[in-house]
Amino acid sequence: MGGVDVPYDCSDSKECNDNGCPYMTGLTDKFQRGKVWIADKVAYGSSDKGLKLLSRKHVAVAAVWK
């Protein structure tokens, strides 16, 4: 999406419907490692018009699972 890879999904994404996926969230693969890890979280939507970036911010990583 706009040259940004979003390989990690977040649990606050909303369900998709017949019109697409209006609100999806995920983390980029750019982590700042330290005592508290920081990641870029993006929110985006998809529709028949393509993907749209809704927001991007730094967040503390609370948990990671595979």
PDB file of N, CA, C and O in Angstrom:
ATOM      1  N   MET A   1       0.851  -1.173   0.000  1.00  0.00           N
ATOM      2  CA  MET A   1       0.000   0.000   0.000  1.00  0.00           C
ATOM      3  C   MET A   1       0.895   1.233   0.000  1.00  0.00           C
ATOM      4  O   MET A   1       1.531   1.544   1.007  1.00  0.00           O
ATOM      5  N   GLY A   2       0.941   1.913  -1.094  1.00  0.00           N
ATOM      6  CA  GLY A   2       1.754   3.117  -1.190  1.00  0.00           C
ATOM      7  C   GLY A   2       3.221   2.861  -0.899  1.00  0.00           C
ATOM      8  O   GLY A   2       3.911   3.740  -0.382  1.00  0.00           O
ATOM      9  N   GLY A   3       3.708   1.667  -1.224  1.00  0.00           N
ATOM     10  CA  GLY A   3       5.101   1.329  -0.962  1.00  0.00           C
ATOM     11  C   GLY A   3       5.396   0.883   0.451  1.00  0.00           C
ATOM     12  O   GLY A   3       6.558   0.668   0.796  1.00  0.00           O
ATOM     13  N   VAL A   4       4.362   0.736   1.289  1.00  0.00           N
ATOM     14  CA  VAL A   4       4.538   0.314   2.668  1.00  0.00           C
ATOM     15  C   VAL A   4       4.026  -1.115   2.830  1.00  0.00           C
ATOM     16  O   VAL A   4       2.860  -1.395   2.551  1.00  0.00           O
ATOM     17  N   ASP A   5       4.899  -2.019   3.282  1.00  0.00           N
ATOM     18  CA  ASP A   5       4.472  -3.385   3.574  1.00  0.00           C
ATOM     19  C   ASP A   5       3.821  -3.427   4.948  1.00  0.00           C
ATOM     20  O   ASP A   5       4.316  -2.817   5.896  1.00  0.00           O
ATOM     21  N   VAL A   6       2.716  -4.143   5.050  1.00  0.00           N
ATOM     22  CA  VAL A   6       1.996  -4.296   6.321  1.00  0.00           C
ATOM     23  C   VAL A   6       1.837  -5.800   6.579  1.00  0.00           C
ATOM     24  O   VAL A   6       0.757  -6.355   6.377  1.00  0.00           O
ATOM     25  N   PRO A   7       2.922  -6.462   7.027  1.00  0.00           N
ATOM     26  CA  PRO A   7       2.878  -7.918   7.163  1.00  0.00           C
ATOM     27  C   PRO A   7       2.192  -8.430   8.427  1.00  0.00           C
ATOM     28  O   PRO A   7       1.923  -9.627   8.528  1.00  0.00           O
ATOM     29  N   TYR A   8       1.905  -7.566   9.381  1.00  0.00           N
ATOM     30  CA  TYR A   8       1.318  -8.010  10.647  1.00  0.00           C
ATOM     31  C   TYR A   8      -0.068  -7.403  10.842  1.00  0.00           C
ATOM     32  O   TYR A   8      -0.218  -6.181  10.860  1.00  0.00           O
ATOM     33  N   ASP A   9      -1.066  -8.248  10.987  1.00  0.00           N
ATOM     34  CA  ASP A   9      -2.432  -7.783  11.243  1.00  0.00           C
ATOM     35  C   ASP A   9      -2.599  -7.403  12.702  1.00  0.00           C
ATOM     36  O   ASP A   9      -1.908  -7.929  13.574  1.00  0.00           O
ATOM     37  N   CYS A  10      -3.516  -6.488  12.959  1.00  0.00           N
ATOM     38  CA  CYS A  10      -3.871  -6.119  14.330  1.00  0.00           C
ATOM     39  C   CYS A  10      -5.301  -6.582  14.611  1.00  0.00           C
ATOM     40  O   CYS A  10      -6.113  -6.726  13.697  1.00  0.00           O
ATOM     41  N   SER A  11      -5.587  -6.808  15.878  1.00  0.00           N
ATOM     42  CA  SER A  11      -6.875  -7.382  16.265  1.00  0.00           C
ATOM     43  C   SER A  11      -8.028  -6.385  16.237  1.00  0.00           C
ATOM     44  O   SER A  11      -9.176  -6.791  16.415  1.00  0.00           O
ATOM     45  N   ASP A  12      -7.766  -5.092  16.018  1.00  0.00           N
ATOM     46  CA  ASP A  12      -8.865  -4.122  16.016  1.00  0.00           C
ATOM     47  C   ASP A  12      -9.414  -3.834  14.613  1.00  0.00           C
ATOM     48  O   ASP A  12     -10.171  -2.882  14.428  1.00  0.00           O
ATOM     49  N   SER A  13      -9.036  -4.652  13.629  1.00  0.00           N
ATOM     50  CA  SER A  13      -9.610  -4.518  12.289  1.00  0.00           C
ATOM     51  C   SER A  13     -11.092  -4.866  12.327  1.00  0.00           C
ATOM     52  O   SER A  13     -11.534  -5.660  13.158  1.00  0.00           O
ATOM     53  N   LYS A  14     -11.841  -4.272  11.432  1.00  0.00           N
ATOM     54  CA  LYS A  14     -13.280  -4.545  11.330  1.00  0.00           C
ATOM     55  C   LYS A  14     -13.520  -5.572  10.221  1.00  0.00           C
ATOM     56  O   LYS A  14     -12.685  -5.744   9.333  1.00  0.00           O
ATOM     57  N   GLU A  15     -14.666  -6.248  10.280  1.00  0.00           N
ATOM     58  CA  GLU A  15     -14.985  -7.255   9.266  1.00  0.00           C
ATOM     59  C   GLU A  15     -15.242  -6.608   7.908  1.00  0.00           C
ATOM     60  O   GLU A  15     -15.741  -5.487   7.815  1.00  0.00           O
ATOM     61  N   CYS A  16     -14.889  -7.340   6.874  1.00  0.00           N
ATOM     62  CA  CYS A  16     -15.144  -6.891   5.510  1.00  0.00           C
ATOM     63  C   CYS A  16     -16.627  -7.111   5.182  1.00  0.00           C
ATOM     64  O   CYS A  16     -17.306  -7.921   5.815  1.00  0.00           O
ATOM     65  N   ASN A  17     -17.105  -6.378   4.189  1.00  0.00           N
ATOM     66  CA  ASN A  17     -18.493  -6.528   3.750  1.00  0.00           C
ATOM     67  C   ASN A  17     -18.528  -6.548   2.220  1.00  0.00           C
ATOM     68  O   ASN A  17     -17.478  -6.630   1.583  1.00  0.00           O
ATOM     69  N   ASP A  18     -19.686  -6.475   1.642  1.00  0.00           N
ATOM     70  CA  ASP A  18     -19.827  -6.527   0.182  1.00  0.00           C
ATOM     71  C   ASP A  18     -19.130  -5.361  -0.524  1.00  0.00           C
ATOM     72  O   ASP A  18     -18.808  -5.456  -1.708  1.00  0.00           O
ATOM     73  N   ASN A  19     -18.898  -4.264   0.198  1.00  0.00           N
ATOM     74  CA  ASN A  19     -18.263  -3.089  -0.388  1.00  0.00           C
ATOM     75  C   ASN A  19     -16.749  -3.063  -0.203  1.00  0.00           C
ATOM     76  O   ASN A  19     -16.082  -2.141  -0.672  1.00  0.00           O
ATOM     77  N   GLY A  20     -16.208  -4.062   0.473  1.00  0.00           N
ATOM     78  CA  GLY A  20     -14.764  -4.106   0.715  1.00  0.00           C
ATOM     79  C   GLY A  20     -14.465  -4.219   2.192  1.00  0.00           C
ATOM     80  O   GLY A  20     -15.258  -4.759   2.964  1.00  0.00           O
ATOM     81  N   CYS A  21     -13.327  -3.710   2.572  1.00  0.00           N
ATOM     82  CA  CYS A  21     -12.878  -3.728   3.969  1.00  0.00           C
ATOM     83  C   CYS A  21     -12.653  -2.283   4.398  1.00  0.00           C
ATOM     84  O   CYS A  21     -11.590  -1.721   4.134  1.00  0.00           O
ATOM     85  N   PRO A  22     -13.634  -1.676   5.052  1.00  0.00           N
ATOM     86  CA  PRO A  22     -13.549  -0.248   5.332  1.00  0.00           C
ATOM     87  C   PRO A  22     -12.508   0.136   6.377  1.00  0.00           C
ATOM     88  O   PRO A  22     -12.043   1.276   6.384  1.00  0.00           O
ATOM     89  N   TYR A  23     -12.125  -0.804   7.274  1.00  0.00           N
ATOM     90  CA  TYR A  23     -11.166  -0.441   8.324  1.00  0.00           C
ATOM     91  C   TYR A  23     -10.333  -1.654   8.703  1.00  0.00           C
ATOM     92  O   TYR A  23     -10.804  -2.564   9.386  1.00  0.00           O
ATOM     93  N   MET A  24      -9.088  -1.650   8.248  1.00  0.00           N
ATOM     94  CA  MET A  24      -8.142  -2.708   8.569  1.00  0.00           C
ATOM     95  C   MET A  24      -6.933  -2.057   9.228  1.00  0.00           C
ATOM     96  O   MET A  24      -6.594  -0.916   8.916  1.00  0.00           O
ATOM     97  N   THR A  25      -6.287  -2.771  10.130  1.00  0.00           N
ATOM     98  CA  THR A  25      -5.097  -2.235  10.783  1.00  0.00           C
ATOM     99  C   THR A  25      -3.986  -3.276  10.766  1.00  0.00           C
ATOM    100  O   THR A  25      -4.235  -4.479  10.700  1.00  0.00           O
ATOM    101  N   GLY A  26      -2.768  -2.785  10.828  1.00  0.00           N
ATOM    102  CA  GLY A  26      -1.620  -3.675  10.859  1.00  0.00           C
ATOM    103  C   GLY A  26      -0.355  -2.915  11.206  1.00  0.00           C
ATOM    104  O   GLY A  26      -0.334  -1.686  11.260  1.00  0.00           O
ATOM    105  N   LEU A  27       0.695  -3.682  11.438  1.00  0.00           N
ATOM    106  CA  LEU A  27       2.001  -3.107  11.754  1.00  0.00           C
ATOM    107  C   LEU A  27       2.931  -3.285  10.563  1.00  0.00           C
ATOM    108  O   LEU A  27       2.905  -4.313   9.887  1.00  0.00           O
ATOM    109  N   THR A  28       3.752  -2.268  10.317  1.00  0.00           N
ATOM    110  CA  THR A  28       4.791  -2.408   9.311  1.00  0.00           C
ATOM    111  C   THR A  28       5.905  -3.266   9.903  1.00  0.00           C
ATOM    112  O   THR A  28       5.855  -3.625  11.080  1.00  0.00           O
ATOM    113  N   ASP A  29       6.893  -3.590   9.103  1.00  0.00           N
ATOM    114  CA  ASP A  29       8.002  -4.395   9.613  1.00  0.00           C
ATOM    115  C   ASP A  29       9.148  -3.546  10.144  1.00  0.00           C
ATOM    116  O   ASP A  29      10.256  -4.049  10.334  1.00  0.00           O
ATOM    117  N   LYS A  30       8.896  -2.278  10.384  1.00  0.00           N
ATOM    118  CA  LYS A  30       9.907  -1.353  10.909  1.00  0.00           C
ATOM    119  C   LYS A  30       9.750  -1.214  12.427  1.00  0.00           C
ATOM    120  O   LYS A  30       9.072  -0.302  12.898  1.00  0.00           O
ATOM    121  N   PHE A  31      10.374  -2.112  13.190  1.00  0.00           N
ATOM    122  CA  PHE A  31      10.308  -2.073  14.645  1.00  0.00           C
ATOM    123  C   PHE A  31      11.507  -1.317  15.201  1.00  0.00           C
ATOM    124  O   PHE A  31      12.618  -1.443  14.687  1.00  0.00           O
ATOM    125  N   GLN A  32      11.282  -0.530  16.252  1.00  0.00           N
ATOM    126  CA  GLN A  32      12.353   0.090  17.020  1.00  0.00           C
ATOM    127  C   GLN A  32      12.486  -0.732  18.287  1.00  0.00           C
ATOM    128  O   GLN A  32      11.650  -0.645  19.187  1.00  0.00           O
ATOM    129  N   ARG A  33      13.532  -1.524  18.353  1.00  0.00           N
ATOM    130  CA  ARG A  33      13.711  -2.434  19.487  1.00  0.00           C
ATOM    131  C   ARG A  33      14.321  -1.700  20.658  1.00  0.00           C
ATOM    132  O   ARG A  33      15.195  -0.850  20.486  1.00  0.00           O
ATOM    133  N   GLY A  34      13.859  -2.031  21.848  1.00  0.00           N
ATOM    134  CA  GLY A  34      14.363  -1.440  23.076  1.00  0.00           C
ATOM    135  C   GLY A  34      13.644  -2.079  24.247  1.00  0.00           C
ATOM    136  O   GLY A  34      13.048  -3.147  24.109  1.00  0.00           O
ATOM    137  N   LYS A  35      13.700  -1.430  25.393  1.00  0.00           N
ATOM    138  CA  LYS A  35      12.974  -1.943  26.560  1.00  0.00           C
ATOM    139  C   LYS A  35      11.495  -2.087  26.207  1.00  0.00           C
ATOM    140  O   LYS A  35      10.858  -3.079  26.559  1.00  0.00           O
ATOM    141  N   VAL A  36      10.962  -1.098  25.516  1.00  0.00           N
ATOM    142  CA  VAL A  36       9.613  -1.168  24.941  1.00  0.00           C
ATOM    143  C   VAL A  36       9.781  -1.062  23.430  1.00  0.00           C
ATOM    144  O   VAL A  36      10.360  -0.100  22.925  1.00  0.00           O
ATOM    145  N   TRP A  37       9.275  -2.051  22.723  1.00  0.00           N
ATOM    146  CA  TRP A  37       9.364  -2.014  21.263  1.00  0.00           C
ATOM    147  C   TRP A  37       8.321  -1.047  20.716  1.00  0.00           C
ATOM    148  O   TRP A  37       7.203  -0.967  21.224  1.00  0.00           O
ATOM    149  N   ILE A  38       8.704  -0.316  19.676  1.00  0.00           N
ATOM    150  CA  ILE A  38       7.814   0.633  19.012  1.00  0.00           C
ATOM    151  C   ILE A  38       7.657   0.193  17.561  1.00  0.00           C
ATOM    152  O   ILE A  38       8.622  -0.233  16.927  1.00  0.00           O
ATOM    153  N   ALA A  39       6.445   0.296  17.043  1.00  0.00           N
ATOM    154  CA  ALA A  39       6.178  -0.064  15.649  1.00  0.00           C
ATOM    155  C   ALA A  39       5.298   1.007  15.012  1.00  0.00           C
ATOM    156  O   ALA A  39       4.627   1.773  15.703  1.00  0.00           O
ATOM    157  N   ASP A  40       5.315   1.044  13.688  1.00  0.00           N
ATOM    158  CA  ASP A  40       4.389   1.900  12.945  1.00  0.00           C
ATOM    159  C   ASP A  40       3.104   1.123  12.726  1.00  0.00           C
ATOM    160  O   ASP A  40       3.117   0.046  12.131  1.00  0.00           O
ATOM    161  N   LYS A  41       1.992   1.670  13.207  1.00  0.00           N
ATOM    162  CA  LYS A  41       0.681   1.057  13.000  1.00  0.00           C
ATOM    163  C   LYS A  41      -0.057   1.868  11.947  1.00  0.00           C
ATOM    164  O   LYS A  41      -0.134   3.094  12.028  1.00  0.00           O
ATOM    165  N   VAL A  42      -0.593   1.170  10.967  1.00  0.00           N
ATOM    166  CA  VAL A  42      -1.356   1.841   9.920  1.00  0.00           C
ATOM    167  C   VAL A  42      -2.797   1.352   9.931  1.00  0.00           C
ATOM    168  O   VAL A  42      -3.079   0.192  10.232  1.00  0.00           O
ATOM    169  N   ALA A  43      -3.683   2.251   9.602  1.00  0.00           N
ATOM    170  CA  ALA A  43      -5.094   1.907   9.391  1.00  0.00           C
ATOM    171  C   ALA A  43      -5.383   2.231   7.933  1.00  0.00           C
ATOM    172  O   ALA A  43      -4.974   3.273   7.422  1.00  0.00           O
ATOM    173  N   TYR A  44      -6.090   1.326   7.274  1.00  0.00           N
ATOM    174  CA  TYR A  44      -6.377   1.508   5.864  1.00  0.00           C
ATOM    175  C   TYR A  44      -7.703   0.861   5.520  1.00  0.00           C
ATOM    176  O   TYR A  44      -8.203   0.012   6.259  1.00  0.00           O
ATOM    177  N   GLY A  45      -8.256   1.258   4.419  1.00  0.00           N
ATOM    178  CA  GLY A  45      -9.501   0.683   3.926  1.00  0.00           C
ATOM    179  C   GLY A  45      -9.322   0.236   2.489  1.00  0.00           C
ATOM    180  O   GLY A  45      -8.464   0.746   1.769  1.00  0.00           O
ATOM    181  N   SER A  46     -10.136  -0.714   2.083  1.00  0.00           N
ATOM    182  CA  SER A  46     -10.097  -1.144   0.683  1.00  0.00           C
ATOM    183  C   SER A  46     -11.517  -1.166   0.136  1.00  0.00           C
ATOM    184  O   SER A  46     -12.480  -1.452   0.848  1.00  0.00           O
ATOM    185  N   SER A  47     -11.611  -0.861  -1.124  1.00  0.00           N
ATOM    186  CA  SER A  47     -12.896  -0.887  -1.822  1.00  0.00           C
ATOM    187  C   SER A  47     -12.614  -1.156  -3.294  1.00  0.00           C
ATOM    188  O   SER A  47     -11.480  -1.443  -3.677  1.00  0.00           O
ATOM    189  N   ASP A  48     -13.650  -1.061  -4.108  1.00  0.00           N
ATOM    190  CA  ASP A  48     -13.441  -1.263  -5.535  1.00  0.00           C
ATOM    191  C   ASP A  48     -12.567  -0.162  -6.138  1.00  0.00           C
ATOM    192  O   ASP A  48     -12.118  -0.288  -7.278  1.00  0.00           O
ATOM    193  N   LYS A  49     -12.323   0.902  -5.396  1.00  0.00           N
ATOM    194  CA  LYS A  49     -11.456   1.993  -5.846  1.00  0.00           C
ATOM    195  C   LYS A  49      -9.998   1.777  -5.446  1.00  0.00           C
ATOM    196  O   LYS A  49      -9.134   2.568  -5.823  1.00  0.00           O
ATOM    197  N   GLY A  50      -9.712   0.713  -4.685  1.00  0.00           N
ATOM    198  CA  GLY A  50      -8.343   0.421  -4.258  1.00  0.00           C
ATOM    199  C   GLY A  50      -8.153   0.616  -2.762  1.00  0.00           C
ATOM    200  O   GLY A  50      -9.119   0.679  -2.003  1.00  0.00           O
ATOM    201  N   LEU A  51      -6.897   0.708  -2.351  1.00  0.00           N
ATOM    202  CA  LEU A  51      -6.548   0.894  -0.941  1.00  0.00           C
ATOM    203  C   LEU A  51      -6.414   2.374  -0.620  1.00  0.00           C
ATOM    204  O   LEU A  51      -5.972   3.168  -1.450  1.00  0.00           O
ATOM    205  N   LYS A  52      -6.808   2.733   0.610  1.00  0.00           N
ATOM    206  CA  LYS A  52      -6.678   4.117   1.061  1.00  0.00           C
ATOM    207  C   LYS A  52      -6.074   4.118   2.452  1.00  0.00           C
ATOM    208  O   LYS A  52      -6.610   3.481   3.359  1.00  0.00           O
ATOM    209  N   LEU A  53      -4.969   4.823   2.634  1.00  0.00           N
ATOM    210  CA  LEU A  53      -4.344   4.968   3.949  1.00  0.00           C
ATOM    211  C   LEU A  53      -5.182   5.926   4.786  1.00  0.00           C
ATOM    212  O   LEU A  53      -5.429   7.060   4.376  1.00  0.00           O
ATOM    213  N   LEU A  54      -5.621   5.468   5.964  1.00  0.00           N
ATOM    214  CA  LEU A  54      -6.453   6.302   6.843  1.00  0.00           C
ATOM    215  C   LEU A  54      -5.628   6.988   7.918  1.00  0.00           C
ATOM    216  O   LEU A  54      -5.887   8.144   8.255  1.00  0.00           O
ATOM    217  N   SER A  55      -4.624   6.281   8.466  1.00  0.00           N
ATOM    218  CA  SER A  55      -3.756   6.885   9.477  1.00  0.00           C
ATOM    219  C   SER A  55      -2.489   6.057   9.629  1.00  0.00           C
ATOM    220  O   SER A  55      -2.433   4.892   9.234  1.00  0.00           O
ATOM    221  N   ARG A  56      -1.467   6.694  10.214  1.00  0.00           N
ATOM    222  CA  ARG A  56      -0.207   6.014  10.505  1.00  0.00           C
ATOM    223  C   ARG A  56       0.368   6.657  11.755  1.00  0.00           C
ATOM    224  O   ARG A  56       0.492   7.880  11.829  1.00  0.00           O
ATOM    225  N   LYS A  57       0.726   5.823  12.753  1.00  0.00           N
ATOM    226  CA  LYS A  57       1.272   6.363  13.994  1.00  0.00           C
ATOM    227  C   LYS A  57       2.203   5.351  14.641  1.00  0.00           C
ATOM    228  O   LYS A  57       2.153   4.158  14.340  1.00  0.00           O
ATOM    229  N   HIS A  58       3.061   5.846  15.542  1.00  0.00           N
ATOM    230  CA  HIS A  58       3.953   4.993  16.323  1.00  0.00           C
ATOM    231  C   HIS A  58       3.178   4.473  17.533  1.00  0.00           C
ATOM    232  O   HIS A  58       2.476   5.229  18.204  1.00  0.00           O
ATOM    233  N   VAL A  59       3.314   3.174  17.802  1.00  0.00           N
ATOM    234  CA  VAL A  59       2.647   2.578  18.959  1.00  0.00           C
ATOM    235  C   VAL A  59       3.620   1.655  19.682  1.00  0.00           C
ATOM    236  O   VAL A  59       4.544   1.110  19.079  1.00  0.00           O
ATOM    237  N   ALA A  60       3.397   1.487  20.986  1.00  0.00           N
ATOM    238  CA  ALA A  60       4.158   0.514  21.759  1.00  0.00           C
ATOM    239  C   ALA A  60       3.569  -0.861  21.470  1.00  0.00           C
ATOM    240  O   ALA A  60       2.350  -1.018  21.391  1.00  0.00           O
ATOM    241  N   VAL A  61       4.432  -1.847  21.313  1.00  0.00           N
ATOM    242  CA  VAL A  61       3.993  -3.209  21.022  1.00  0.00           C
ATOM    243  C   VAL A  61       3.711  -3.910  22.349  1.00  0.00           C
ATOM    244  O   VAL A  61       4.611  -4.081  23.172  1.00  0.00           O
ATOM    245  N   ALA A  62       2.446  -4.317  22.554  1.00  0.00           N
ATOM    246  CA  ALA A  62       2.049  -4.965  23.802  1.00  0.00           C
ATOM    247  C   ALA A  62       2.245  -6.467  23.750  1.00  0.00           C
ATOM    248  O   ALA A  62       2.635  -7.067  24.751  1.00  0.00           O
ATOM    249  N   ALA A  63       1.985  -7.096  22.603  1.00  0.00           N
ATOM    250  CA  ALA A  63       2.119  -8.543  22.475  1.00  0.00           C
ATOM    251  C   ALA A  63       2.276  -8.905  21.011  1.00  0.00           C
ATOM    252  O   ALA A  63       1.752  -8.228  20.126  1.00  0.00           O
ATOM    253  N   VAL A  64       3.002  -9.980  20.772  1.00  0.00           N
ATOM    254  CA  VAL A  64       3.202 -10.493  19.421  1.00  0.00           C
ATOM    255  C   VAL A  64       3.004 -11.982  19.455  1.00  0.00           C
ATOM    256  O   VAL A  64       3.499 -12.657  20.358  1.00  0.00           O
ATOM    257  N   TRP A  65       2.275 -12.513  18.473  1.00  0.00           N
ATOM    258  CA  TRP A  65       2.134 -13.960  18.390  1.00  0.00           C
ATOM    259  C   TRP A  65       2.140 -14.363  16.934  1.00  0.00           C
ATOM    260  O   TRP A  65       1.913 -13.547  16.040  1.00  0.00           O
ATOM    261  N   LYS A  66       2.398 -15.606  16.718  1.00  0.00           N
ATOM    262  CA  LYS A  66       2.515 -16.110  15.363  1.00  0.00           C
ATOM    263  C   LYS A  66       1.432 -17.115  15.085  1.00  0.00           C
ATOM    264  O   LYS A  66       1.363 -17.659  13.983  1.00  0.00           O
TER     265      LYS A  66
END
